[in-house]
Amino acid sequence: MSTTSFRVRAYAKINLSLAVGPVRTDGYHPLETVFQSLALHDTLAATVRRGVFALTCTDPGVPADTRNLVWRAAQRLWEALGRRGEPHGVAIAIDKHIPMQAGLGGGSADAAAALVVLHHIWTPRGTTIDLAAIAAGLGADVPYFLMGGTALGLGRGDDLYPLADAPPYHVVLALPGFGVSTAAAYGWLDADRAAGVTIHPGNGAAGGGLPLWPGRNLLVVNDLEASVLRRHPELARVRAALAGAGARAAAMTGSGSAVFGLFDTDARARRAAEAVAGGGTIALLTRTVDRRTCQRVHFSFASSSPRHA
């Protein structure tokens, strides 16, 4: 019996900057953020087979049912193709490496990768499907993972504009022994603003800005950071340690709990990782990747060949 299997990478992200406006009447906050892809990734293996859609994951803490964005992505694409009932004909296995509740976008990245590979398997030749529209219905940052690289996100983060890719950096991700939910982080920011708490956003870039493009610096500021650090001051110590180890920039990504540091050399990044690891904090070494690397998965798949079982 032969089966056809496709493997696709789902790259993590950091927010190089994140400005958050006051909550709107619809419950959302207007955002202005600069996304950046990382080499850290999950891998999705999609196997063509008979029977209903099935999902598994190497991390037992990840739900493998309708609570998972990959499952919802499969259902939405199936419906967009005009098919009835539950999705059929594919099983997806997630090899999980992106930590959850860290602000690295792992669930959204997996959903975008699933849309890409399921579109390849299910969509008849000549059929046009707007994957970006389906992605936006799954979550505000899912469309970004169809683009990758360095990009500006406005609105809920899904109004996207590709930017010239930032220079390559070595990245240290400092992960505490806890996660922060997106809802909690935004709730803390709203509560602090309503209470009149003076919030001083940290400047995470040395010298006042991060030189990403010729003649232009990016101020590395995350508006959620101060409110999260008020509840978890240990993150402030981690950020300070990364900055002290020579990071070009150090800041919390997204709603946390991960804090990143950007370094010019692998040696400096490794020394910084050693400095922040311990006491419940795990340090991961990775690097930034450009849009071409991310989009390569949209058009070709690693190890896409028949297997025998």
ROLUMDO-701649 format. One line per 10 residues: for each residue x, y, z of N, C-alpha, C. Coordinates in Angstrom, 3 decimals, decimal comma, padded with zeros to 6 digits. Layout:
BEGIN
X:Y:Z:X:Y:Z:X:Y:Z  ...
***
This chain:
BEGIN
000,856:-001,188:000,000:000,000:000,000:000,000:000,892:001,238:000,000  000,645:002,160:-000,929:001,462:003,366:-001,026:000,644:004,568:-000,574  001,295:005,516:000,054:000,663:006,761:000,465:001,533:007,912:-000,005  000,893:009,051:-000,240:001,623:010,255:-000,622:001,628:011,201:000,556  002,807:011,696:000,894:002,949:012,556:002,058:003,706:013,823:001,679  003,316:014,933:002,276:003,951:016,227:002,031:004,349:016,832:003,372  005,515:017,453:003,407:006,002:018,103:004,622:006,189:019,587:004,347  005,720:020,418:005,283:005,801:021,859:005,104:006,190:022,490:006,437  007,050:023,498:006,378:007,501:024,182:007,584:006,577:025,339:007,928  006,373:025,541:009,230:005,600:026,676:009,753:006,547:027,503:010,611
007,003:028,642:010,078:008,015:029,451:010,750:007,410:030,334:011,833  008,121:030,454:012,960:007,719:031,351:014,043:007,955:032,804:013,640  007,450:033,724:014,491:007,669:035,157:014,255:007,974:035,853:015,567  008,567:037,021:015,451:008,623:037,970:016,546:008,032:039,282:016,048  007,623:040,134:016,990:007,187:041,486:016,656:008,346:042,423:016,968  008,950:042,972:015,944:010,044:043,926:016,156:009,527:045,209:016,795  008,264:045,537:016,533:007,608:046,645:017,207:006,122:046,325:017,272  005,441:046,900:018,267:004,005:046,664:018,413:003,384:047,856:019,121  002,648:048,681:018,370:001,906:049,806:018,930:000,437:049,411:019,004  -000,182:049,615:020,165:-001,556:049,183:020,418:-002,418:050,396:020,729
-003,455:050,619:019,926:-004,376:051,715:020,166:-005,428:051,348:021,191  -006,270:052,324:021,611:-007,323:052,044:022,584:-008,356:051,080:022,002  -008,937:050,266:022,892:-009,891:049,264:022,455:-011,077:049,934:021,761  -011,536:049,320:020,652:-012,647:049,861:019,889:-013,969:049,286:020,392  -015,060:049,786:019,851:-016,380:049,308:020,275:-016,604:047,847:019,905  -015,879:047,347:018,902:-016,030:045,947:018,513:-015,140:045,024:019,348  -014,426:045,582:020,317:-013,598:044,771:021,202:-012,167:044,592:020,734  -011,842:045,045:019,526:-010,489:044,909:019,007:-009,673:046,170:019,243  -008,356:045,994:019,268:-007,433:047,115:019,384:-006,782:047,361:018,023  -006,738:048,592:017,526:-005,983:048,854:016,295:-004,491:048,715:016,576
-003,811:048,055:015,660:-002,396:047,755:015,848:-001,559:048,375:014,738  -000,299:048,619:015,066:000,728:048,889:014,068:001,948:048,086:014,496  002,278:047,074:013,724:003,338:046,160:014,137:004,231:045,807:012,967  005,484:045,530:013,280:006,430:045,024:012,284:006,749:043,582:012,657  006,328:042,671:011,793:006,578:041,243:011,976:007,939:040,866:011,400  008,537:039,812:011,970:009,773:039,256:011,434:009,766:037,744:011,626  010,032:037,001:010,549:010,066:035,542:010,608:011,366:035,042:011,221  011,259:033,877:011,874:012,415:033,208:012,473:012,600:031,832:011,852  013,820:031,329:011,950:014,097:029,983:011,444:013,449:028,909:012,309  013,185:029,203:013,584:012,476:028,268:014,453:011,140:027,901:013,808
010,832:026,616:013,729:009,622:026,215:013,018:009,046:024,908:013,542  007,751:024,762:013,329:007,080:023,474:013,422:007,116:022,844:012,037  006,911:021,533:011,982:006,806:020,845:010,701:005,480:020,108:010,643  004,739:020,325:009,567:003,487:019,624:009,347:003,685:018,572:008,273  003,325:017,337:008,581:003,355:016,251:007,599:001,912:015,899:007,255  001,546:016,110:006,001:000,187:015,826:005,535:000,205:014,573:004,670  -000,548:013,559:005,082:-000,591:012,283:004,370:-001,953:012,091:003,732  -001,933:011,831:002,430:-003,175:011,560:001,699:-003,619:010,135:002,022  -004,869:009,995:002,464:-005,373:008,689:002,866:-006,896:008,710:002,827  -007,480:007,554:002,965:-008,935:007,466:003,038:-009,406:007,819:004,442
-010,661:008,261:004,519:-011,251:008,533:005,813:-011,306:010,008:006,144  -011,886:010,303:007,312:-012,077:011,686:007,728:-010,739:012,308:008,100  -010,722:013,633:008,089:-009,529:014,379:008,458:-009,105:014,023:009,882  -007,800:013,856:010,076:-007,279:013,522:011,391:-006,076:014,401:011,689  -005,875:014,714:012,983:-004,799:015,599:013,407:-004,107:015,007:014,624  -002,778:014,994:014,600:-001,989:014,575:015,754:-000,871:015,581:015,964  -000,288:015,567:017,180:000,793:016,496:017,498:001,747:015,845:018,476  003,029:016,149:018,315:004,038:015,580:019,210:003,965:016,177:020,611  003,355:017,351:020,755:003,198:017,986:022,061:001,833:017,609:022,630  001,782:016,845:023,727:000,488:016,421:024,271:-000,345:017,577:024,796
000,260:018,747:025,001:-000,486:019,897:025,472:-001,249:020,628:024,381  -001,026:020,244:023,126:-001,706:020,878:021,999:-002,973:020,088:021,672  -004,141:020,720:021,676:-005,369:019,982:021,345:-005,350:019,508:019,899  -005,828:018,294:019,677:-005,835:017,723:018,321:-007,271:017,545:017,849  -008,078:018,584:018,077:-009,488:018,538:017,695:-009,894:019,911:017,181  -011,192:020,220:017,237:-011,687:021,467:016,656:-011,183:022,711:017,379  -010,557:022,553:018,541:-009,953:023,707:019,222:-008,655:024,150:018,548  -008,080:023,292:017,721:-006,815:023,587:017,068:-007,061:024,372:015,782  -006,261:025,424:015,557:-006,435:026,236:014,349:-006,189:025,448:013,072  -005,364:024,414:013,127:-005,148:023,589:011,936:-006,433:022,876:011,557
-007,132:022,363:012,542:-008,409:021,693:012,284:-009,406:022,692:011,682  -009,466:023,881:012,254:-010,398:024,885:011,744:-010,009:025,328:010,338  -008,695:025,408:010,077:-008,236:025,764:008,733:-008,709:024,729:007,717  -008,607:023,451:008,076:-009,070:022,385:007,185:-010,559:022,511:006,919  -011,337:022,774:007,973:-012,783:022,893:007,813:-013,150:024,091:006,944  -012,498:025,230:007,177:-012,819:026,439:006,399:-012,466:026,261:004,920  -011,313:025,660:004,643:-010,931:025,440:003,255:-011,874:024,451:002,584  -012,239:023,393:003,305:-013,180:022,398:002,782:-014,500:023,061:002,380  -014,996:023,940:003,255:-016,253:024,646:002,974:-016,085:025,617:001,809  -014,936:026,293:001,738:-014,697:027,236:000,638:-014,662:026,538:-000,710
-014,293:025,264:-000,698:-014,274:024,471:-001,932:-015,659:023,933:-002,281  -016,657:024,258:-001,452:-018,029:023,842:-001,728:-018,338:022,413:-001,357  -017,530:021,844:-000,469:-017,739:020,457:-000,075:-018,516:020,386:001,234  -019,271:019,333:001,382:-020,154:019,198:002,547:-019,559:018,243:003,576  -020,092:018,375:004,797:-019,692:017,459:005,844:-018,295:017,741:006,363  -017,724:016,737:007,013:-016,384:016,878:007,567:-015,330:016,727:006,478  -014,183:017,399:006,630:-013,091:017,213:005,670:-012,662:015,751:005,619  -012,247:015,301:004,444:-011,827:013,922:004,233:-010,496:013,878:003,494  -009,866:012,746:003,578:-008,777:012,408:002,674:-007,380:012,790:003,098  -007,205:013,380:004,283:-005,871:013,810:004,707:-005,727:013,641:006,218
-004,544:013,252:006,642:-004,171:013,283:008,052:-002,951:014,182:008,194  -002,967:015,068:009,191:-001,841:015,973:009,431:-001,227:015,660:010,790  000,096:015,531:010,798:000,854:015,344:012,033:001,746:016,562:012,236  001,642:017,200:013,404:002,437:018,382:013,711:003,616:017,977:014,585  004,817:018,268:014,102:006,027:018,108:014,914:006,289:019,470:015,536  005,962:019,601:016,833:005,885:020,905:017,487:007,208:021,320:018,112  007,690:022,512:017,728:008,904:023,077:018,313:008,717:024,524:018,769  007,682:025,213:018,269:007,416:026,591:018,669:006,641:026,564:019,981  007,186:027,156:021,043:006,487:027,144:022,337:005,142:027,851:022,262  004,199:027,369:023,068:002,867:027,957:023,115:002,829:029,119:024,097
001,864:030,031:023,884:001,643:031,199:024,739:002,948:031,952:024,994  003,704:032,130:023,925:004,986:032,821:024,033:005,054:034,063:023,158  004,011:034,328:022,353:004,039:035,465:021,441:004,789:035,194:020,162  004,996:033,893:019,854:005,769:033,505:018,671:004,887:033,040:017,510  003,572:032,997:017,737:002,643:032,717:016,642:002,598:031,285:016,176  002,929:030,332:017,045:003,005:028,944:016,601:001,707:028,392:016,056  000,591:028,620:016,758:-000,691:028,111:016,288:-001,108:028,730:014,971  -000,891:030,037:014,830:-001,234:030,724:013,585:-000,347:030,266:012,434  000,950:030,067:012,719:001,862:029,582:011,684:001,448:028,197:011,203  001,056:027,337:012,136:000,600:025,996:011,764:-000,639:026,068:010,891
-001,570:026,963:011,239:-002,801:027,097:010,460:-002,508:027,546:009,034  -001,603:028,525:008,889:-001,250:029,001:007,549:-000,573:027,902:006,742  000,334:027,152:007,370:001,000:026,054:006,669:-000,001:024,985:006,256  -000,987:024,725:007,129:-002,016:023,745:006,786:-002,831:024,202:005,579  -003,174:025,498:005,534:-003,908:026,004:004,373:-003,120:025,789:003,088  -001,817:026,033:003,145:-000,975:025,891:001,958:-000,950:024,445:001,480  -000,684:023,511:002,394:-000,536:022,119:001,976:-001,886:021,492:001,620  -002,956:021,854:002,330:-004,272:021,306:001,995:-004,788:021,883:000,678  -004,457:023,144:000,412:-004,811:023,725:-000,893:-004,130:022,941:-002,012  -002,877:022,569:-001,789:-002,130:021,792:-002,783:-002,779:020,422:-003,021
-003,295:019,827:-001,966:-003,849:018,474:-002,068:-005,292:018,482:-002,575  -006,103:019,396:-002,066:-007,543:019,340:-002,299:-008,028:020,138:-003,506  -007,323:021,219:-003,860:-007,880:022,155:-004,831:-007,631:021,690:-006,262  -008,687:021,515:-007,057:-008,504:021,113:-008,457:-007,740:022,179:-009,237  -007,011:021,717:-010,241:-006,289:022,665:-011,095:-007,263:023,664:-011,713  -006,844:024,935:-011,726:-007,679:025,974:-012,307:-008,650:026,606:-011,338  -008,752:026,074:-010,125:-009,643:026,627:-009,111:-008,911:027,701:-008,317  -009,545:028,854:-008,142:-008,941:029,964:-007,404:-009,577:030,074:-006,032  -008,760:029,993:-005,013:-009,223:030,124:-003,632:-008,422:031,238:-002,970  -009,105:032,146:-002,280:-008,454:033,251:-001,588:-008,015:032,772:-000,206
-006,792:032,252:-000,137:-006,302:031,735:001,136:-006,157:032,832:002,179  -005,822:034,047:001,758:-005,652:035,142:002,712:-006,966:035,449:003,419  -008,072:035,386:002,683:-009,382:035,650:003,291:-009,733:034,565:004,308  -009,440:033,317:003,960:-009,689:032,227:004,908:-008,802:032,397:006,128  -007,546:032,760:005,904:-006,608:032,952:007,006:-007,091:034,049:007,951  -007,603:035,165:007,403:-008,069:036,276:008,233:-009,237:035,850:009,117  -010,052:034,934:008,628:-011,169:034,436:009,417:-010,747:033,529:010,545  -009,528:033,029:010,488:-009,018:032,131:011,528:-008,358:032,890:012,669  -007,736:034,028:012,382:-007,043:034,797:013,406:-006,330:035,967:012,781  -006,146:037,026:013,566:-005,629:038,275:013,021:-004,239:038,146:012,427
-003,382:037,276:012,998:-002,018:037,204:012,477:-001,782:036,015:011,552  -002,822:035,211:011,284:-002,638:034,065:010,383:-002,252:034,522:008,973  -002,868:035,584:008,408:-002,461:036,007:007,060:-000,984:036,337:006,948  -000,383:036,877:008,017:001,037:037,206:007,938:001,870:035,985:007,596  001,505:034,825:008,119:002,326:033,633:007,911:002,218:033,100:006,482  001,287:033,620:005,696:001,271:033,329:004,266:002,262:034,219:003,520  002,692:035,307:004,161:003,626:036,263:003,552:005,046:036,036:004,059  005,238:036,129:005,376:006,544:035,918:005,980:007,510:037,065:005,736  008,740:036,892:006,256:009,764:037,915:006,129:009,500:039,084:007,059  009,870:040,281:006,621:009,635:041,507:007,373:008,415:042,193:006,775
007,416:042,477:007,608:006,166:043,030:007,074:005,525:043,947:008,099  004,817:044,951:007,593:004,039:045,868:008,420:002,617:045,360:008,503  002,078:045,275:009,728:000,694:044,887:009,924:-000,093:046,009:010,570  -001,223:046,366:009,978:-002,096:047,415:010,505:-003,470:046,824:010,801  -004,356:047,653:011,332:-005,686:047,159:011,681:-005,598:046,182:012,831  -006,104:044,971:012,614:-005,960:043,912:013,616:-004,627:043,193:013,468  -003,812:043,674:012,509:-002,568:043,005:012,169:-002,658:042,271:010,857  -003,875:042,220:010,268:-004,085:041,473:009,034:-004,119:042,359:007,793  -003,965:043,682:007,980:-003,801:044,596:006,843:-002,299:044,696:006,610  -001,793:043,901:005,668:-000,363:043,631:005,568:000,308:044,362:004,410
001,558:044,796:004,672:002,368:045,451:003,651:003,783:044,879:003,748  004,251:044,199:002,706:005,617:043,655:002,757:006,644:044,775:002,796  007,639:044,624:003,643:008,739:045,564:003,744:010,007:044,914:003,210  010,981:045,727:002,884:012,281:045,158:002,516:012,781:044,326:003,691  013,289:043,135:003,395:013,720:042,242:004,463:014,791:042,895:005,319  014,621:042,739:006,631:015,616:043,255:007,572:016,930:042,514:007,394  018,047:043,118:007,797:019,326:042,397:007,757:019,240:041,158:008,636  020,028:040,127:008,348:019,979:038,911:009,166:020,537:039,145:010,558  019,881:038,550:011,538:020,337:038,611:012,921:020,297:037,221:013,539  021,208:036,990:014,463:021,116:035,827:015,328:020,180:036,200:016,479
019,339:035,272:016,870:018,273:035,587:017,821:018,348:034,649:019,019  018,244:035,243:020,210:018,074:034,471:021,434:016,633:034,666:021,893  015,932:033,570:022,102:014,583:033,598:022,662:014,664:033,120:024,107  014,300:033,990:025,034:014,277:033,633:026,451:012,852:033,296:026,842  012,646:032,053:027,286:011,311:031,545:027,584:011,198:031,230:029,069  010,357:031,974:029,795:010,170:031,675:031,213:009,333:030,412:031,379  009,180:029,991:032,610:008,427:028,769:032,858:006,933:028,976:032,907  006,420:029,977:032,215:004,983:030,247:032,173:004,646:030,894:030,842  003,382:030,822:030,475:002,900:031,480:029,270:002,025:032,673:029,641  001,755:033,509:028,672:000,847:034,642:028,837:-000,185:034,569:027,723
-001,445:034,523:028,084:-002,484:034,475:027,051:-002,641:035,861:026,434  -003,012:035,870:025,168:-003,220:037,144:024,470:-004,296:037,964:025,156  -005,392:037,306:025,557:-006,497:038,020:026,206:-006,036:038,670:027,506  -005,212:037,961:028,273:-004,730:038,519:029,535:-003,859:039,743:029,294  -002,950:039,680:028,334:-002,039:040,794:028,079:-002,798:042,054:027,671  -003,767:041,914:026,761:-004,538:043,077:026,338:-005,428:043,564:027,473  -005,956:042,637:028,276:-006,768:043,042:029,420:-005,977:043,836:030,432  -004,726:043,434:030,686:-003,868:044,183:031,617:-003,576:045,580:031,088  -003,322:045,679:029,770:-003,053:047,000:029,183:-004,271:047,902:029,324  -005,465:047,377:029,018:-006,696:048,165:029,142:-006,928:048,590:030,586
-006,693:047,669:031,527:-006,887:047,988:032,946:-005,924:049,069:033,402  -004,664:048,981:032,978:-003,678:049,984:033,361:-004,029:051,351:032,782  -004,465:051,360:031,542:-004,834:052,633:030,920:-006,055:053,227:031,600  -007,056:052,392:031,914:-008,269:052,882:032,561:-007,984:053,411:033,965  -007,002:052,807:034,638:-006,652:053,221:035,994:-005,697:054,415:036,009  -005,299:054,850:034,841:-004,388:055,981:034,754:-002,963:055,655:035,121  -002,622:054,361:035,061:-001,254:053,959:035,362:-000,326:054,515:034,291  000,715:055,181:034,714:001,689:055,711:033,761:002,528:054,573:033,225  002,428:054,356:031,929:003,141:053,251:031,301:004,287:053,820:030,483  005,484:053,440:030,843:006,662:053,884:030,113:007,131:052,744:029,217
006,783:052,790:027,930:007,239:051,709:027,052:008,757:051,676:026,972  009,303:050,501:027,117:010,752:050,374:027,056:011,266:050,518:025,639  012,412:051,111:025,505:013,064:051,178:024,201:014,024:050,010:024,115  013,638:049,020:023,334:014,435:047,811:023,296:015,621:047,858:022,368  015,869:048,971:021,700:016,981:049,043:020,752:018,083:049,942:021,285  019,297:049,466:021,204:020,443:050,273:021,623:020,604:051,462:020,682  020,950:052,611:021,259:021,192:053,787:020,428:019,948:054,436:019,886  018,769:054,066:020,411:017,528:054,720:020,021:016,815:054,101:018,846  017,396:053,132:018,178:016,695:052,512:017,068:017,482:051,364:016,479  016,767:050,496:015,782:017,385:049,343:015,139:017,569:049,651:013,657
018,797:049,642:013,144:019,029:050,003:011,742:018,643:048,869:010,795  017,388:048,880:010,357:016,908:047,805:009,484:017,091:048,122:008,010  016,987:049,391:007,651:017,064:049,794:006,247:017,987:051,000:006,132  018,592:051,207:004,973:019,509:052,343:004,800:018,836:053,662:005,161  019,412:054,360:006,132:018,898:055,657:006,523:017,665:055,626:007,389  017,224:054,429:007,799:015,992:054,340:008,601:016,212:053,404:009,776  015,841:053,867:010,957:015,890:053,053:012,158:014,469:052,718:012,612  014,308:051,566:013,227:013,028:051,160:013,779:013,130:051,215:015,291  012,197:051,946:015,928:012,154:051,987:017,381:011,502:050,687:017,867  012,238:049,897:018,604:011,746:048,595:019,074:010,991:048,807:020,379
009,672:048,981:020,274:008,807:049,232:021,425:007,577:048,346:021,310  007,207:047,701:022,406:006,016:046,863:022,477:005,104:047,460:023,547  003,939:047,978:023,139:003,038:048,634:024,086:002,474:047,677:025,135  002,463:046,386:024,854:001,970:045,418:025,829:003,009:045,099:026,895  004,256:045,406:026,597:005,363:044,931:027,431:005,286:045,442:028,870  005,062:046,730:029,048:005,100:047,304:030,393:004,034:046,685:031,287  002,829:046,482:030,760:001,753:045,902:031,571:002,048:044,452:031,927  002,622:043,707:030,995:002,974:042,322:031,294:004,111:042,274:032,306  005,116:043,143:032,130:006,254:043,144:033,050:005,863:043,587:034,457  004,824:044,395:034,576:004,335:044,754:035,917:003,841:043,516:036,658
003,242:042,566:035,920:002,745:041,330:036,545:003,828:040,269:036,635  004,820:040,358:035,752:005,904:039,366:035,719:007,246:040,093:035,631  007,700:040,672:036,744:008,944:041,465:036,711:010,179:040,662:036,335  010,112:039,324:036,430:011,263:038,529:036,031:011,581:038,690:034,552  010,569:039,044:033,748:010,815:039,274:032,322:011,658:040,520:032,104  011,502:041,508:032,977:012,325:042,717:032,865:013,793:042,388:033,115  014,033:041,486:034,042:015,416:041,101:034,327:016,031:040,348:033,144  015,215:039,523:032,496:015,699:038,790:031,328:016,023:039,756:030,192  015,132:040,719:029,971:015,373:041,691:028,901:016,638:042,484:029,169  016,827:042,888:030,431:018,022:043,649:030,790:019,286:042,817:030,597
019,184:041,523:030,887:020,348:040,643:030,714:020,716:040,511:029,245  019,730:040,418:028,373:020,003:040,335:026,938:020,632:041,633:026,434  020,092:042,753:026,895:020,667:044,042:026,490:022,094:044,176:026,999  022,317:043,736:028,229:023,649:043,815:028,789:024,654:042,906:028,118  024,147:041,850:027,457:025,022:040,923:026,744:025,346:041,394:025,332  024,881:042,606:024,989:025,245:043,182:023,698:024,203:043,064:022,605  022,939:042,828:022,972:021,888:042,734:021,952:021,709:044,064:021,240  021,532:043,991:019,924:021,165:045,195:019,167:019,796:045,700:019,609  018,920:044,756:019,954:017,593:045,084:020,465:017,152:043,944:021,355  016,364:044,259:022,378:015,803:043,245:023,267:014,423:043,706:023,691
013,418:042,841:023,540:012,046:043,226:023,860:011,191:041,975:023,971  010,021:042,139:024,566:009,036:041,077:024,567:008,403:041,008:023,182  008,056:039,817:022,719:007,388:039,679:021,440:005,902:039,445:021,645  005,092:040,116:020,848:003,648:039,942:020,924:003,134:040,173:022,330  002,256:039,264:022,789:001,709:039,353:024,135:002,557:038,597:025,147  003,743:038,133:024,728:004,626:037,388:025,625:004,217:035,920:025,693  004,942:035,145:026,448:005,887:035,563:027,461:007,355:035,581:026,988  007,624:035,244:025,727:009,002:035,185:025,240:009,593:036,589:025,098  010,869:036,695:025,441:011,644:037,921:025,233:012,759:037,583:024,247  012,969:038,453:023,259:013,992:038,171:022,251:015,140:039,162:022,351
016,283:038,709:021,913:017,446:039,569:021,737:018,014:039,331:020,360  018,384:040,399:019,670:018,966:040,325:018,330:020,460:040,599:018,422  021,264:039,724:017,799:022,720:039,823:017,901:023,348:039,754:016,513  024,491:040,423:016,379:025,190:040,460:015,095:025,942:039,165:014,802  026,383:038,462:015,847:027,186:037,253:015,633:026,628:036,091:016,432  026,918:034,899:015,946:026,499:033,685:016,638:027,189:033,574:017,998  028,453:033,984:018,069:029,199:033,881:019,326:028,557:034,741:020,413  028,178:035,963:020,071:027,536:036,827:021,057:026,187:036,262:021,486  025,452:035,725:020,517:024,148:035,144:020,847:024,305:033,964:021,798  025,302:033,141:021,568:025,510:031,977:022,437:025,912:032,402:023,856
026,738:033,431:023,959:027,117:033,919:025,290:025,898:034,491:026,012  025,050:035,193:025,270:023,845:035,762:025,874:022,881:034,660:026,321  022,760:033,615:025,507:021,877:032,504:025,874:022,333:031,851:027,163  023,636:031,700:027,305:024,176:031,124:028,541:023,908:032,036:029,735  023,926:033,354:029,494:023,742:034,314:030,581:022,311:034,326:031,109  021,324:034,108:030,235:019,925:034,222:030,668:019,308:032,879:031,043  019,904:031,774:030,621:019,327:030,455:030,902:019,472:030,120:032,382  018,487:029,409:032,889:018,531:028,992:034,280:017,453:029,663:035,098  017,189:029,130:036,288:016,160:029,699:037,141:014,778:029,616:036,541  014,531:028,593:035,752:013,234:028,426:035,106:013,149:029,001:033,715
014,178:029,717:033,279:014,195:030,305:031,936:014,978:029,418:030,979  014,375:029,126:029,830:015,017:028,363:028,767:015,423:029,329:027,661  016,618:029,175:027,135:017,093:030,022:026,046:017,217:029,200:024,774  016,572:029,674:023,717:016,661:029,029:022,409:017,439:029,925:021,460  018,295:029,317:020,654:019,045:030,041:019,633:018,407:029,816:018,276  018,173:030,892:017,543:017,635:030,780:016,192:018,166:031,979:015,397  017,548:032,300:014,281:017,982:033,427:013,454:016,788:033,927:012,674  016,918:035,115:012,131:015,851:035,637:011,281:015,930:034,982:009,902  014,794:034,913:009,224:014,770:034,409:007,841:013,985:035,386:006,981  014,298:035,393:005,686:013,680:036,362:004,786:012,398:035,806:004,168
011,715:036,675:003,433:010,425:036,313:002,844:010,576:035,189:001,813  011,650:035,228:001,052:011,839:034,192:000,028:011,917:032,810:000,663  012,606:032,708:001,790:012,697:031,426:002,489:011,327:030,969:002,949  010,547:031,899:003,506:009,205:031,537:003,982:008,281:031,140:002,842  008,307:031,900:001,753:007,360:031,647:000,673:007,747:030,441:-000,166  008,971:029,980:-000,017:009,372:028,780:-000,753:008,444:027,606:-000,421  007,931:027,568:000,804:007,049:026,470:001,193:005,705:026,551:000,499  005,380:027,702:-000,084:004,109:027,833:-000,777:004,133:027,154:-002,144  005,304:026,932:-002,669:005,409:026,442:-004,030:006,133:025,107:-004,147  006,795:024,691:-003,091:007,446:023,392:-003,101:007,417:022,835:-001,693
007,468:021,535:-001,585:007,357:020,883:-000,301:008,555:019,975:-000,079  009,093:020,023:001,148:010,204:019,142:001,481:009,714:017,701:001,528  010,462:016,800:000,886:010,158:015,366:000,923:008,754:015,054:000,435  008,312:015,720:-000,649:006,988:015,436:-001,203:007,129:014,293:-002,219  007,113:013,056:-001,699:007,272:011,903:-002,570:006,481:010,741:-002,019  006,070:009,797:-002,873:005,315:008,657:-002,383:006,135:007,831:-001,407  005,449:007,319:-000,396:006,073:006,421:000,558:005,311:005,115:000,572  005,951:004,072:001,023:005,304:002,775:001,130:005,181:002,397:002,583  003,992:001,975:002,978:003,724:001,607:004,363:003,100:000,212:004,420
***
